[in-house]
Amino acid sequence: MKIRANLTFWAAQLLVLPILGLTSAQGQERQPDQPLQLAEARIIPGKEVTIQPDPRNPANSYELFRTLLDESQQTLDQMDGYCGMLTKQVRIDGELQEEEQMLVKIRHEPFSVYLKWEADGQEALYVEGKHDNCVLARATQGFAALKGVWKLEPDSRKAMQNNRYPVTELGIKKMNERVTAFYDEHRTETMTCGHTINQINGRPMIVFNIAFPSPQESPYSTCEYQFDAETKLLQSVIICEWDYKGEPAGIAEKYVYSDLTLDKCPGEEEFDANNPEYSLAMDEE
């Protein structure tokens, strides 16, 4: 399915600003009981320009956040799949792992994932209903590389190494669902939410920052979410945790999807272990 941007960045701004109660301040005098009014941001190529949210109306930012989550989910529900790059960094057992970058191919039905790491070329493939519902993986370094192709249960210890979620939970759609479920459970009156509209890597992005006051309110201290203003997709999640003293600490989870190809779902051959471009063929397959 071809996803077309149905809003230009400027059109997106014109829609976003009224939702937030923000309009051009030119020629108007703001009264004390009126919402703070801001002029539109001018996007200059190569330079990040932001619109600061109204600090007295954080509920408006959260309302917009939930609206975009819903729109992202609706868009994803209409998509067959996509290709792109995934940047991932997670904390496991208190240790922040090295940042990883990988090529990712996703198909929604049947759920399928192909991964190839940029740093060392290791690969992984999961296709629902095939290979006994196992992950096929080939390491390129260490003793694991000597075995050739591994066949692993998605939630096995080896498959879960350096991961917080199994491969069956990979992709923007699954990420969008997790974020929605989290705020269905942890929405509180004490949390704060603000947003900016930035030009990031040549794309107009709506960036939300949500903070919680204590570990009792949420297992996470601060969360950043980035939505593409044109496609409406949630493309980046950066979640920070608490330290042992209950103070805001570093990254717990970071997933950033970029360079997405949305107008062509990867074909059957791209989820075939015998694809000659891959190194995942097994003797018994």
N, C-alpha and C positions, 0 to 999 in steps of 0.2 A: 504494500500500500504506500502510496506517495503522500508524505506529509507536507503540506504547504503552509508556509507562514501566512496566517490570515490577518495578521496585524504587523504593520511596520513598527519600528521602535518608537517613532513619534506618536503613532496611533495608540500604542500600548501606554505611553506616558499619559496621553489625554484621557484614557480610560481609567488608569490607575489613580490619577490625582483626584478626580471627583469621589472615588470610593473612599479615599482617605480624608475627604473633607478639605483638600488642598486645591487652591486655585491661584491664578496669577494675581499678584498683589498690586500690579500697576494700576494707578488711578483709584485705589481704594484705601481707606483708612481703617485699620483693624481695631475693633472695639475690644475692651478687656474680656468680654464673655464670648467672643467669637473664636473659632478654631484658628490656629496659627496658619498663615497663608504664605506660600513660597512660590517664587518664580520657577518656571521650567528650567531643568538643567540643559546646558548645551554640551553635546558630546563632541569632544575633540579627538580625532584619531590619534592613538598612541598615548592617550592620557586618561586616567580614571577620573570621572566626575561623578559626584554623588548628590542625591537629594536627601537631606537629613529628615528623618521622620519627626512628626510632632510629638515631643516628649510628654505632652499632656493627654494624648490620645493613643496609648499603646494598644488598646483594644482594637482600633482600626487596623493596625498592622497584623494582629493575630487573625482577624476576620479575613483579611486579604490572604494571609498564609494558608488558612484552611480552604479558601476558595481555589487557590492555585494548586493545592494538593489534590483537590477533587478534579480540577481540569486536567492536571497531569495524568491522573488515573484514567480518566475518560479517553484521553488521547492514546495512552498505552493499550487500553482495552481494544482499540481499533487497529492497532499495529500488529503485523505478523512477526516482526523482528527488526534487528538493526545490527550494525557493526560500529566499532569505535575503539577508543583507547580508554583503559581504566587505570587510574592511579590509586593505589591502596596503601594504607598504613594503619596498623592496629597494635594495640597493647595486649600482650598475652602473659598471664601470670605476673603482672606488674612490670614487664619489660616491653618497652616500645620497640617494635620490630623495624627493620629498614623499610623505607618506602619502596614499593614495587610498581612497575609500569608494565602493562601487558595489552596486547591486542585481544579484543573480545568480540565474539560473534554470538548473538542470542537469537533463538527462535522460541516463540511463546507456545506453540502447539505443533507436535508434542514438545514439551520443554526440552531445550537443547542448548548446550554451552560449549564453545571452543575457546581455549585460551592459549596464548603464546607469549612468554615473558620476553621483554625487550633485552634484559641484561644478559641472559645466558641461553635463550632459545628453548627452554623446557616447555613442554606442551601438556595440555589436559583436555579431555573430551568427555562430556556426559550427554547421553541421549536417553530420555525417558522411555522405558520399555525395551531398550537394547542393552547388550552386554550384561545381562542379569541386573540391570539398573545400577551398574557400578561405574565408577570413574576410570577411564583409561588415562594413564599418566606416564610420561617419559621424562626422567631427570637427565641432566646433561653433565652433572658434576658429582664427585664423591662415589661412595660405594653403591648408592642407589642407581647410578647410571649403568653399572655393570649388569643389572638384572634386565635391562631393556624396558619393555612396557609393563607397568604395574596395573593390576586390576583391583580396585579398592572400593569398599563400601563408602558411600559419600560421607557418612558420619564416623568412619573409623579414625583411630588415632593418627595414622599416617596421613590420611586425606585431610584431616583437620589441622595438621601442623601449620602454625603461623596464620590460622584463620579463626574468626569468631563464628562464622556461619558455614554450613556445608555448601557445596557447589549448587545444590538444588535451590538455594536461597539467593543465588547471584542474579544481578541485573537490576535495571532501573525500576521495573514493575514491582519486583519483590521489595526493593528498598523503599519505594513509595508506600507500599502496604505496611511495612514495619513502622515507618514514621507516623502514618495515620493512626495505627493501632496504639502507638506510644502516647500520642496526645489525647486519644479517646480515654486513656487511663490516667494520665498525669497532668491534664489541664487544671491549673489552679489559679486562684485570684492573685496569688503572691508572685507568680512568675512575671517577667517583663519580656516584651517583644517589640523590636524595632526593625526597620528595614531601610535599605538604600537601593538606588538604581545605578548600577555601574556598567561601564564598558570594560569587559574582561576578555582578553585574547580575541578581540575583534567582534565579540558578541555582546548584545545588551542583556544584562543579567539583573534579576531582582534578588537581592541578598537579604535574608532574614537572620537576625541574631536573637536568640531566646536564652534567657538566664533564669536559673532557679535559686532561691535563697539558701537552701540547705539540703543535705543528703536525705533528710526526712521527707522532703517534697519530691525528690527525683534522684535516681541513681546517677544522673548526669548534671554537671554544673552549668555548662554553656553549650549551645548547639548553633551551628551555622548551616543554613540551607540556601542553595542557589538554584533559581529557576531561570531557564532561558525565556526572555520576554516575548520571543516570537513563537517558538514551538510550544511554550507553556510546560515543558518537561522539567521535572526535578532532576538536576544533573550533578549536584554535589552535596554531600553531607559530611560535616566535620563536627564530631561530638567530643567534648572534653569531660573528664571525670573529676572526682574529689580525691584529695590525698588522705593519708591516715588521720590527719588532724581535722578533717572535715572542711578543708579549704579548697577552692577551685584549683585544679591541677591541669596536667597536660592532656594530649590527645588520647582518647580511647579508641575511636574509630574514625577513619577518613576514607571516603570513597568519592572519587571525582571521575565522571564520565565526560569525555571530550572527543572532538573530531568525529562526531556521529554521522553516519550515513543512514538516513531514515527512509529513503524512497525506494529501497530495494532490500527485501528480506533475504538473508543468506539462503542459498539453495540446498537441496538434499546432499549434494556432493561435499558441501562445506561442513557437514556433520557426519561424514563417512570416515571411519578409521583407516580405510584403505586409500584415502585421497593421496595421490603421489606427492603432493606438496607437504604432507605431514609425515611424521615418524612414529605413528601410533598403531600400525598394522600388527596384529597378533596372529600366530600360526593357526590358532583354532578358529579365527574369525573368517 
